[in-house]
Amino acid sequence: MSQEVKILLVDDETAILETLGILFRGAGYAVTVADSGAKALLALSEEKPDIVLTDIRMPGATGLEVLAKTREVDAEISVILMTAQASLQSAVRAVNEGAYYYLQKPFANDELLAICQRAAEARQLRVENKALKKEIRKRTTSLEDRPVGKASSFVEVMQLAETVAPTDSTVLLTGESGTGKEVLARYIHRLSDRSDGPFLSINCGALPEGLLESELFGHVRGSFTGAVKDKDGLLAAAAGGTFFLDEVGEMSPATQVKLLRALQEREVIPVGATKALSVDVRIIAATNRELEQEIERGAFRSDLYYRLNVIQLRLPPLRERPGDVALLAHRFLESRAGPDSPVLGISPEAMEVLVEYEWPGNVRELENALERAGVVTRHGVIKPSALPDRVRESPPARLGREDVSQNPTMEIVERAYILWVLQAEGGNKKRAADVLGIDPSTLYRKLGRYGIDD
């Protein structure tokens, strides 16, 4: 064989295991054996085989249970079921549940090796196809849908998001309102292995407790007034995809308990039901609250916080990355461009106003301001007069800000000082470098690092 293939052999008859072990080791396979279904379940996650060859009738855990567990661990593993008591019904069931092949005992060794060879090749093709799709998806998404920003704090968030996207890990997005948490959640979904599945979301602060539970977990007929038929919840409807819990900090304590159970057990109990339903969904949650402070005052469960906070991505506010304002502004105008849109660009004076404004509403406020400017502009280029009054009349950004910690990091202080000197020198980088006492090339590197553009 061109490369060593790992196979897990499962049978409760020791003689058969020994015979199969000799056969497959001689054919170049890396062999692991399990003399019961229970041991096979343990070996699956430890050995990570390419092929599982298992008997169906075994005490403890049957071959079909081994098949189901294998599909959970890695759906690309090829599972071959073998039995001495074959039937059309059991064969159909095995194939419907994801088995690669259904083999009746006794069988010829050459036949078995040929089947396993094809199973290994099929797995390799699936893995390569999956990797190729992921790479294509990443390239096309990064070109067309990647959130915009070049500030170092934003780039770090994006790099971590792209790292965790292919996993099923729960992600918690934090940051002020309007920083683009839902945009990032959708980006993570598009880069994930679940991108072919649905992306569903709910705002936990927009619905009363009873309605929120019904929307999340579903309900059965007659469970409350108006429940005239059974209804699946959004968690179940998002099966195979991603579910985005926006403003999770607004969720009531009672609903938090039910959500915690859903995350722990991967199952939900619809309102008014007694039977749990399994759910296969990746959770991304977001909040603009400091959940650790909410825990201290008893408004948020610590166990739910730790369950959600597997990977935390904190989106920086726009005022901390003024160099991204121009990038975002041009992206918004491009997205609105069309035959009915007369806007062609932004004047330097208007861009200066945009960059100097501190944007308390963050990216969302910037987008709304540009939408307003686009509506009132009639000459192709947005002028300062087209911007909202609050933006035009706001004082320039200050070096010292009330929202900065009393003990800011050296990076924050250095960035603020460079901005202050640049403003004082009218944007002249050579004079600013002289004042700062550094080479112009060093200044350019620092400007790139802090996301400060012209």
N, C-alpha and C positions, 0 to 999 in steps of 0.2 A: 504494500500500500504506500502511496506517496507520502502520507503523514500518519502518525499514530492516532488512531481513533479510540476513544474511551467508551467502553461498553459496560453496562451494569446488568449482570445476569441474576435473575430472581426465580427461585423454585424451592419448594419445601422438601424436595427429594435430593439428598446429598449426592447420590450417584449421578444424577443428571447434571447437577452443578459441576461436578468434577469433570465429567465428559465434555461439557460445553466449554469449561475453562481451558482444557487442553486444546480443544479445537480452535478457539479464538486466539489464544496466545500464539499458537503455531501460525496463525494467519496474520500476525503482527498487530493485534489489538491490545490495548491496555485494559486489563480485565479487573473488575470488581464484582464480588459475588455476595449475595444475601440469601439466606435460607428461609426467609419469611418476608411477608409484605411489610410488616412493621419495621424490620431492619432496612428494607429497601427505602422506606420513607425517610429514614435518618441519613442514608447514604446519598440520597439525591442532592441535597444542598451542599454536602461535604465534597463529594467527588465530581459533581457537575459533568455527568456523562454526555456523550453525543448520541448514544443509542441506549434504550432500555429494552431488554428482552425478558419478558416476565410470563410466568404461568398465570392462568386466570384463577383457578380454584386453589386457594391457600387459606389456612387458618389465620385468624387475626385480621389481616387486611388482604382483600382480593386483588387480582390483577387490575380490575377496573378502578379500584381505589388508588392503586399505584399510578395508573394512567391519569386520573384526575389530579393527583398531587403533582405529577410531572408537568402537566399543563400549567399549573400554578407557578411552579418554580421557573420553567422556561418552555414556552410554547413551541420553540424550535426543535426541541429534543424529539427524535424519532422513536416512537414506542411500538414495539412488536409484541403482540399477545399470542400465546401458544396454549393449546388445551387438547386434552385427549377426548373431550366430549363436545365436539363442535356442533353448532346448530346455526341455521340461517338467522334466527332471531338474535342470538348473541353476537354473531358476526356483524350484523347491521348496526347493533347498538354500539359495538366497539368502534366501528368506523365513524359513526355519527358523533362519538365523544372524542374523536381526534386521533385514534390509533393509525399508525402508518400501514400496518399489515396485520392480518389475522391468520395464524398458522395452526394447522391441525397436526397433532402427534399421531404416529411417528412421521418423521420427515428425513429427507436425505441431507447429509452434511453439506454437499455442494449446493443444494437448493437454499439452505439456510444462509450460507456464506454469501451467495449471490444476492439474496434479499437484503442482508445487512449492508452489503457494499452499496446497493442502490439507496438504502436508507441513509447511509453516511453522506453520499453524494447529494441527496435531496436536502439534508440538513445544511450542508455547506452552501448550496445554492440559495437556500432561504436566508442564511446568515449574511451572505454577500449581497443579496438583493436588498435586505433590510439596511445594511450599512450604506449601500449606494443611494437608496432612497433618502436616508438621513442626511448624507452629504449634499445631495441635490436640494433637499428641503432647506438645509442650512444656508447654502449659497444663495438660492433664490429669495429666501426670507431676509437674509442679511442685506441684500441689495434693495428690496422693495419695502420691507415692513419693519426693519430694525429701528427701534427708538433712537432718536437723534440726540447726539451729545458728544463732546470731546473733552470735557473737563475730567481731570484724573479721578475725582470722586465718583463721577457717573460711569466712566469707563470701567472702573473696578466692579461696580454693581453689575454691569452688562456682562463682563467676563465670567463672574460667578454664576449669573443667570444662565449663560450658555453652557456652563459646566454641569449644572444640576438638571437642566432641561431634559436630557435623555433618561433620567432616573424617574422613579415613582415617588421620590421623597416629597413630603409635605413642605410647602413653602409659605413663609409668612412675610408679606410685603408691608413695610412700615414707612412712615413719612407723612408730611403735611398733606392736607387736602389739595388736590389739583396737581400733584407731582407726576401723575401718569401711572398709577399702580395697575389699573385695569389694562392699559396698553401693554405694560410689561407682562402681565399675566397671560394675555393673548399671545404675546411673542414667545413665552416659555412653552405654551401649548403647541404652537406651530413648529417648534423645534423638537418636540417630544416624540416618543414612539406612539403616542396617542393622538397624533395630529389628524388622523383619519376619522377619529371619533368626534363626538360633539363637544363644544365649549359652551357650558351653561353657567349663568351667574345669578346672584340674588343680592340685593342690598338689605342687610339684616336690620338696618335702622328705619327702613321704609314701610315695614309691615308690623301690625300688632302681633303679640306673642302667639295667639291661637292660629292666626292665618299663616304666620311664618313657619310654624311646625307642620301645618298641612302642606305647605308648598315644598318644604324640605323633605319630609318623610312620607307624604301621601296620606290618604285616609280611606276608610272603608265606608260603605253605604250606611247611613243612619248614625254615624259617629257623632254628628252634631247637626243642628238645624241647617238645612240647605245642602247636606251631603246626600244627594239623591242617587249617587253611584260611586263605585270604587274609583279611586284616582291614584296613579303612581306619583310619587314625589320626584322632585328635580334631581335628587341624588341618584335615584334609580334610573331616571331618564338619561343621565349623563354617563351611563355605563360604557366603559371602553374609552372614555374621554376625560375631560377635566372639568371640575366644578369650582367656580370662583365665589368665595364668600366675602363680599365687600362689606366693610364696616362691621367686622365680627365683634368688635368691642361694644356694639350697641345691643348685643343679644342678651335676653333675660337669663337669669340663673337657671330657671327650669329648662329652657331650651339648650343651655350650655351642657347640662347633664346628658341630654339625649344626643347631642352632637358628639360629646366625648365617647359615648358608647359606640356610636356609628364609626368613629375613627379607630377605636380599639378593636372592635369585633368585625369591622367591615360588613356590617349588616344594619338594617333599619327596621323599626317596627312602626307601620303606619298608624296614624291616630285612630283609636278604636279597635285595632287589631290585636291579636294575641300571638301571631306567628311572625317571626323575623324573616326578612328578605335579604339575601346577600347582595352587596353592591361592589362593583369593580370600578372605582373612580379615583382619580388623582385630585387631591385637595390643594387649592391655593387660596389662602386667606389674606385679607388686607385690613389695615386699621390706621386711622390717624391719631389714635389715642396711645398714650404710654401705658401699655398693658401691665407692666410691673407696678406702676402706681395704682392702677385699677385693682390689682391683686391686694395691695396693702390696705386699701379701703374697703375690701370685701365685695367689690363689684364684678370681679372676674375670677374664675376658678384657676388656681395655679396648675392643676393637673391638665386642664385643657390647654393652657398656655404652653406648657412643655410639650404637649402632643402636637400643637400647631407649629411651634418654634423649632422645627428640625433644621431648616435652612432659613435664616432671616436675611432679607435684602432691604436695606434702608435707602430709599430714594432721597437724594439731597434736594433741598428747596432751590428754586431757580435763582434766588438772590445770591446763593453760594457758587453759582456757575454762570456769571453774566456773559462769559464768552460764548455760551450756547444760545443766547437770545437770538442772534442773527441767523444761526442755522435753523432754529425752530421757526422763526418768522418766515424764512424762505420756503421751508417745507410746508407750512400751512397755506401759503399763497399758491404753491404748486398744486396742492391737493384741491384747491378751490378753482383752479384755472379751468376755463371752458369757453365755449362760444358765447355764453351770456355774461362772462366775467370780464370787465374792462381793465382789471388791475394787472399791471405789468411788472411792478417792482415797488421798492420803498426808497424814498429819497434819503440821502446821507443825514439830513437834519432829523427826519423822523426816526431813523435807525438810532441816532445818538440818544434821542428821547427814550426809546425802548430800552436801550442798554442801561441807561442811568436809573430807570425806575426799578424799585425793589421787588415788585410782583408778589404781594402777600397772598394772592390767589394762585400763584405759581403758573404752571404751563397752561392750565385751563383758562386762567385770566388772560394770558397772552393770546391764546387762540380766540377768545371772545372779543378782545380789543381789536385784533386784526380783522375779524369778521365784520365788526362794526365799521372799521375804517374802509374795508372793501365795499361796503354798501353805500357809503357816502362819497366815495371817490369817483370822480367823473373824468379824470384826465390821465388815467393810466398809471400814474405813480402816486403812491400814498405820501401825503404831506403831513407835517405835525398837526395841522388843524383838523385832520380827519381822525385823530386819535381821541379817545375819551378824555374828558377834562381831568379826571383824577390822575391820569398818566402824564399829561402835559404839565400839570401844575405841581407835581410832586417834586420835592427838593432832591438834589443829587444824592446818591448813596454816600453815606458817611463812613469814615475809616472805623470809628468805634460805633458799634450797634448795640442796642439794648438786648437783642436776642442772642448775642454771642456770649458764651460762657465766661464767667469771671476768670477762669483759667484756660484761655484758648490755647490750642496747640501751636507749636512754632510754625507749622505750615499755614495755619489761618493768619497768623500775625504777618508772616512774610508776604503772603499773597495780598493782604490788605495794604501793606506798606508799598508794594510794587504798584498797585492800582493808584494809590494816593499820589505817588511820584509821577506816574504817567499822566494823571489828570493835571497835576501842577505844571507839567512840561508840555501840555497841549497834545499829548500822544506821541511826541517825538522820542523815539526809542533810544537814539544815540545820546541825547541829552539826559534822558532818564538813566541810562547805564552809567554815565559820568557821575550823576548825583548818587546813585546807589553804590558806586565804587566797584563795579564789575565790568567785565568785557561785554560788548554787545552780543557776542555769540552766547555767552552765559545767560544773558537776559532773555534771548530768544528761546533758549531751552526751558527756562522757568515759565515763560509765557505759554509755551506748548504744554508743559506739565500741568499748569493751573487752568488750562482751557480759556486763556485770555487771547482774543483775536483783535484785529484792527478796529 
